[in-house]
Amino acid sequence: MEIYLVGGAVRDELLGRAVGERDWVVVGATPEQMLAAGFRPVGKDFPVFLHPQTHEEYALARTERKTAPGYRGFAVHAAPEVTLEEDLARRDLTINAIARAADGRLTDPWGGLRDLDARVLRHVSPAFAEDPVRILRLARFAARYAGLGFTVAPETLALMRTMVAAGEVDALVPERVWAELARALGEPWPGRCIEVLRDCGALARLLPELDRLWGVPQPPRHHPEVDTGVHVLMALAQAARLGADVPTRFATLLHDLGKGTTPAAEWPRHIGHEARSARLVREVCARLRAPAEHRDLAVLVAEFHTHCHRALELRPDTVLATLERLDALRRPARFAQFLLACEADARGRTGLEERPYPQAARFERARAAAAAVSAQALAAQGLSGTAIAAELKRARVAAIAAAG
């Protein structure tokens, strides 16, 4: 029995990055030997075991054979005679196909060390094309390592385009697409994931509402970058820069979908794009089965981001009405996410990346002022029914006006 550290742990050690989970491959062992050594089986499709002390995953060396379209159609063969090199051959990228022995010796049959040095994401073998999830994974790695200078190998990008043309991406189930997209959005350079998916054609299959934004112009006076797709990725970069969480980044990514449905005759103006964007966000979230937390925030950002941009111009009663529609008084944390997405949108424009965004502070002052006026205090004054509602609104509008 020989045990090797494999995959991401080896890759990140070599890159000098912090190592999270560690995965191990076991060569020359049977399931019975693993059980006798105290390991606990957890694998459903192939033999994976948890270490009795560390609880890390140990998988028996295995090979895979494609048996059906999609990412589930695989036959797995795990046996003591499967070699380490054969196990590494089934992995997606060369930088993930390096193994480290207990004595520190590296096994690198597919040139992973070379590609780490060259900062290249390259597929191990033509078997990459057998699993469409690998397109999403590669895009996620691109979002993680873009700051280190990693690029996609031309032959790998060509293979991904072939996979898309063959319909492999269409076989992905929504839950898997969402899981990979959400993880990619949490990476340091999330926009790079979208660029890779667009370059290989997968974005048009998975998120056509987003893909169609490229080539749609906006007024240069407000958007010096002009192109809506470019703007969306600039806004997403600002969301990451501002430390936004994944729901906020997701909302930022989808906030302008409605501009993709504006008739070309009306370009570069996009009157009413907010309502169209909100409708499209609902459709995208239903198709991807996105969590309600992400969906609800994204819908609000799509529908009300221009209200936030105009916060310094709005009358106090309009500000209150907007706060109520955002449910800001009861959901202050979500309201903070909303404001951050709007700020990322405003900063995601060429030459305006450092421009202050006082609108967020204005809206937050208004929310705090309105929240300080309580219905209970009015009831204690002897008011009831519709009289409370009317006085509550009047007092909150006055408080917002006083807050400035």
C-alpha positions in Angstrom: 0.0 0.0 0.0 1.4 3.4 -1.1 -0.2 6.7 -0.1 0.2 10.0 -1.9 -1.0 13.5 -1.4 -2.7 14.7 -4.6 -4.6 17.5 -6.3 -5.2 20.9 -4.9 -3.1 20.5 -1.8 0.1 19.8 -3.8 -0.8 22.5 -6.3 -1.2 25.2 -3.6 1.9 24.1 -1.7 3.9 24.6 -4.8 2.3 28.0 -5.4 3.1 29.0 -1.9 -0.6 29.4 -1.0 -2.4 28.2 2.1 -3.6 24.7 1.8 -7.2 23.8 2.8 -8.5 20.3 2.4 -6.0 17.6 1.7 -6.9 14.6 -0.6 -5.0 11.3 -0.7 -4.8 8.5 -3.2 -4.0 5.0 -2.1 -2.2 2.6 -4.6 -2.1 -1.1 -4.2 -4.8 -1.6 -1.6 -8.2 -3.2 -1.5 -11.4 -1.9 0.3 -11.0 -4.8 2.7 -7.5 -3.6 3.6 -8.7 -0.1 4.2 -11.5 -1.3 6.5 -9.0 -3.5 8.4 -6.8 -0.4 8.9 -9.7 1.5 10.5 -10.8 3.6 7.6 -14.5 4.4 7.2 -16.1 4.1 3.8 -18.0 7.1 2.4 -17.8 6.8 -1.4 -21.0 6.0 -3.3 -19.7 5.8 -6.9 -16.1 4.7 -6.1 -14.1 3.6 -3.0 -13.4 6.6 -0.8 -12.5 6.3 2.9 -12.1 8.7 5.8 -9.0 8.4 7.9 -9.8 7.2 11.5 -8.0 10.2 13.1 -7.7 13.1 10.6 -11.0 12.3 8.8 -9.4 13.3 5.5 -10.4 11.5 2.3 -8.4 8.6 1.0 -9.5 7.3 -2.4 -8.3 4.1 -4.0 -6.4 4.6 -7.2 -8.9 4.3 -10.1 -9.5 4.8 -13.8 -12.7 6.1 -15.4 -14.4 5.2 -18.7 -17.1 7.4 -20.4 -20.3 5.4 -20.8 -23.0 8.1 -21.5 -23.4 11.8 -22.2 -23.1 14.4 -19.4 -21.0 14.2 -16.3 -22.6 11.2 -14.6 -22.0 8.7 -17.4 -18.8 7.1 -16.1 -17.7 3.6 -15.3 -15.1 3.5 -12.5 -12.5 0.8 -12.0 -10.6 0.7 -8.7 -8.2 -2.1 -8.1 -4.8 -2.7 -6.5 -3.2 -3.0 -9.9 -4.2 0.6 -10.9 -1.0 2.7 -11.0 -0.5 6.2 -9.6 0.2 7.4 -13.2 -3.1 5.9 -14.4 -5.0 7.6 -11.5 -3.4 11.0 -12.3 -4.3 10.6 -16.0 -8.0 10.9 -15.2 -7.6 14.3 -13.6 -8.7 17.5 -15.3 -5.7 19.9 -15.4 -2.0 19.2 -15.4 -1.5 21.4 -12.3 -4.0 19.1 -10.4 -2.2 15.9 -11.6 0.9 16.1 -9.3 1.4 13.7 -6.4 3.6 14.0 -3.4 5.0 10.9 -1.6 5.6 10.7 2.1 9.3 11.4 1.5 8.5 14.5 -0.5 9.2 13.0 -3.9 6.9 14.4 -6.6 5.3 12.4 -9.4 4.4 14.6 -12.3 3.7 12.5 -15.5 1.7 15.2 -17.2 3.8 18.4 -17.0 2.0 20.0 -14.1 5.2 21.6 -12.7 6.0 23.1 -16.1 2.6 24.6 -16.3 2.7 25.9 -12.8 5.9 27.8 -13.7 4.4 29.0 -17.0 1.1 29.9 -15.3 -1.0 27.9 -17.7 -4.3 26.0 -17.2 -4.0 23.0 -19.5 -6.0 19.8 -19.7 -4.3 16.5 -19.0 -5.6 14.5 -21.9 -8.5 14.3 -24.4 -10.5 12.7 -21.6 -11.1 16.2 -20.3 -13.9 16.4 -22.9 -15.8 13.6 -21.3 -16.9 15.7 -18.3 -18.6 19.1 -19.0 -18.2 20.1 -15.3 -14.5 20.5 -16.1 -15.3 23.6 -18.1 -16.9 25.2 -15.0 -14.0 24.0 -12.8 -11.4 25.5 -15.2 -13.3 28.8 -15.3 -13.4 28.8 -11.5 -9.6 28.2 -11.3 -9.1 31.0 -13.7 -11.1 33.3 -11.3 -8.9 32.1 -8.5 -5.5 32.4 -10.1 -5.9 35.3 -12.5 -3.9 37.5 -10.2 -1.0 35.2 -10.5 -1.0 35.5 -14.2 -2.6 32.2 -15.2 -4.1 31.9 -18.7 -5.9 29.1 -20.5 -3.8 27.0 -22.9 -5.0 27.6 -26.5 -5.5 23.9 -27.1 -7.6 23.6 -23.9 -9.8 26.5 -25.0 -10.2 24.9 -28.4 -11.2 21.6 -26.7 -13.8 23.4 -24.5 -15.3 25.1 -27.6 -15.6 21.6 -29.2 -17.4 20.3 -26.1 -19.8 23.2 -26.2 -20.6 22.6 -29.8 -21.2 18.9 -29.1 -23.9 19.8 -26.6 -22.0 18.5 -23.5 -22.7 21.7 -21.5 -26.4 21.2 -22.2 -26.3 18.0 -20.1 -25.3 19.9 -16.9 -28.0 19.9 -14.2 -28.9 23.3 -12.7 -27.7 22.4 -9.2 -24.2 21.7 -10.5 -24.0 24.8 -12.6 -25.1 26.9 -9.6 -22.7 25.3 -7.3 -19.7 26.0 -9.5 -20.9 29.5 -10.4 -21.4 30.4 -6.7 -17.9 29.2 -5.9 -16.4 31.1 -8.8 -18.1 34.3 -7.7 -16.4 33.9 -4.3 -12.9 33.9 -5.9 -10.7 37.0 -6.0 -11.2 37.7 -9.7 -14.8 36.4 -10.4 -15.1 38.2 -13.7 -12.4 36.0 -15.2 -14.7 33.0 -14.8 -17.3 34.8 -16.9 -14.7 35.7 -19.5 -13.6 32.1 -19.9 -17.1 30.8 -20.2 -17.8 33.4 -22.8 -14.6 32.7 -24.7 -15.5 29.0 -25.1 -19.2 29.6 -25.8 -20.5 28.1 -22.6 -21.9 31.4 -21.3 -24.3 31.6 -24.2 -25.7 28.2 -23.3 -25.7 28.6 -19.5 -26.6 32.3 -19.1 -27.7 33.7 -22.5 -29.3 36.6 -20.8 -25.9 37.7 -19.6 -24.0 36.8 -22.7 -26.2 39.0 -24.9 -25.1 42.1 -23.1 -21.8 42.3 -25.0 -22.1 44.6 -27.9 -25.1 46.5 -26.4 -24.1 50.2 -26.0 -24.9 52.6 -23.2 -24.7 56.4 -23.2 -21.0 57.4 -23.2 -21.8 60.4 -20.9 -22.8 58.0 -18.1 -20.8 55.0 -19.2 -17.5 55.9 -20.8 -16.8 52.1 -21.3 -20.0 52.1 -23.5 -20.4 48.3 -23.8 -22.9 46.8 -21.3 -21.0 43.5 -20.9 -17.8 45.3 -20.2 -19.6 47.4 -17.6 -21.1 44.4 -15.8 -17.6 42.8 -15.4 -16.2 46.1 -14.2 -19.0 46.3 -11.6 -18.3 42.7 -10.5 -14.6 43.6 -10.1 -15.6 46.5 -7.9 -17.9 44.3 -5.8 -14.9 41.9 -5.2 -12.7 44.9 -4.4 -15.2 46.2 -1.9 -15.3 42.9 -0.1 -18.9 42.0 -1.2 -20.2 38.5 -0.3 -21.4 36.0 -3.0 -25.1 37.1 -2.9 -24.0 40.7 -3.5 -21.6 39.7 -6.3 -24.3 37.7 -7.9 -26.8 40.6 -7.8 -24.1 42.9 -9.3 -23.5 40.4 -12.1 -27.2 40.3 -13.1 -28.3 43.9 -12.4 -28.4 45.1 -16.0 -29.9 42.0 -17.8 -32.8 44.1 -19.1 -30.5 46.1 -21.3 -30.0 43.0 -23.4 -33.6 43.2 -24.4 -33.7 46.9 -25.4 -34.6 47.3 -29.1 -31.5 48.3 -31.1 -33.5 51.3 -32.4 -33.6 52.7 -28.9 -29.8 52.4 -28.2 -27.9 53.7 -26.3 -30.8 54.6 -24.0 -32.4 51.8 -21.9 -35.7 53.2 -20.6 -37.4 50.8 -18.3 -34.5 48.3 -18.2 -34.9 48.0 -14.4 -38.2 46.2 -14.5 -37.1 44.0 -17.4 -33.9 43.2 -15.5 -35.9 42.1 -12.4 -38.0 39.8 -14.5 -35.0 38.2 -16.2 -33.3 37.8 -12.8 -36.3 35.8 -11.6 -36.1 33.6 -14.7 -32.4 33.0 -14.4 -32.7 32.1 -10.7 -35.6 29.7 -11.3 -33.6 28.0 -14.1 -30.4 27.7 -11.9 -32.4 27.0 -8.8 -30.5 29.7 -7.0 -31.2 30.0 -3.2 -33.9 32.5 -2.3 -31.4 34.7 -0.5 -29.5 35.3 -3.7 -32.6 35.6 -5.8 -34.4 38.1 -3.6 -31.3 40.4 -3.3 -30.6 40.2 -7.1 -34.2 41.1 -7.9 -34.1 44.2 -5.6 -30.8 45.4 -7.0 -32.0 45.0 -10.6 -35.3 46.9 -9.9 -34.0 49.7 -7.6 -30.4 50.4 -8.4 -31.2 53.6 -10.3 -33.3 54.7 -7.3 -30.1 54.4 -5.2 -28.1 56.3 -7.7 -30.6 59.2 -7.6 -30.8 59.2 -3.7 -29.5 62.7 -3.5 -32.3 64.0 -5.8 -35.3 62.0 -4.3 -37.9 63.7 -2.1 -38.1 62.3 1.4 -41.5 60.6 0.7 -40.0 58.9 -2.3 -37.0 57.7 -0.2 -39.4 56.3 2.4 -41.4 54.5 -0.3 -38.2 53.0 -1.7 -37.1 51.9 1.7 -40.4 50.2 2.2 -40.3 48.4 -1.1 -36.8 47.2 -0.2 -38.1 46.1 3.2 -35.0 48.0 4.5 -36.4 48.7 8.0 -36.9 45.0 8.7 -33.9 43.7 6.8 -31.0 46.1 7.4 -28.4 43.5 6.6 -29.8 42.8 3.2 -30.2 46.6 2.7 -26.5 46.9 3.3 -25.9 44.3 0.6 -28.1 46.3 -1.7 -26.2 49.5 -1.1 -22.9 47.7 -1.7 -24.1 46.3 -5.0 -25.2 49.8 -6.1 -21.9 51.3 -5.2 -20.1 48.6 -7.2 -22.4 49.4 -10.2 -21.6 53.1 -9.9 -17.8 52.5 -9.6 -17.8 49.9 -12.4 -17.3 52.6 -15.1 -14.2 53.6 -16.9 -12.5 56.5 -15.1 -15.0 56.5 -12.2 -13.6 53.6 -10.2 -12.5 55.9 -7.3 -15.4 58.3 -7.4 -17.2 58.7 -4.0 -20.7 57.3 -3.7 -22.5 59.5 -1.1 -25.8 58.0 -2.2 -25.2 55.0 0.0 -24.7 57.1 3.1 -27.8 59.2 2.3 -30.0 56.1 2.0 -28.5 54.6 5.2 -29.1 57.8 7.1 -32.7 57.7 5.8 -33.2 54.1 6.9 -31.9 54.8 10.4 -34.0 57.9 10.8 -37.2 56.1 9.6 -36.5 53.0 11.8 -36.2 55.3 14.9 -39.9 56.2 14.5 -41.9 53.3 16.0 -45.6 52.5 15.7 -45.5 51.5 19.4 -44.6 55.0 20.5 -47.5 56.4 18.5 -49.9 53.9 20.0 -48.8 55.0 23.4 -50.0 58.5 22.5 -53.5 57.2 22.0 -53.5 56.7 18.2 -55.0 53.6 16.6 -55.8 52.0 13.3 -55.4 54.1 10.2 -54.4 57.1 12.3 -51.3 55.3 13.4 -50.4 54.4 9.8 -50.9 58.0 8.6 -48.9 59.5 11.5 -46.2 56.9 11.2 -45.6 57.8 7.5 -45.7 61.5 8.2 -43.2 61.2 11.1 -40.9 59.0 9.1 -40.9 61.4 6.1 -40.1 64.2 8.5 -37.3 62.3 10.1 -35.8 61.5 6.7 -36.0 65.1 5.7 -34.2 66.1 9.0 -31.5 63.5 8.5 -30.5 65.1 5.2 
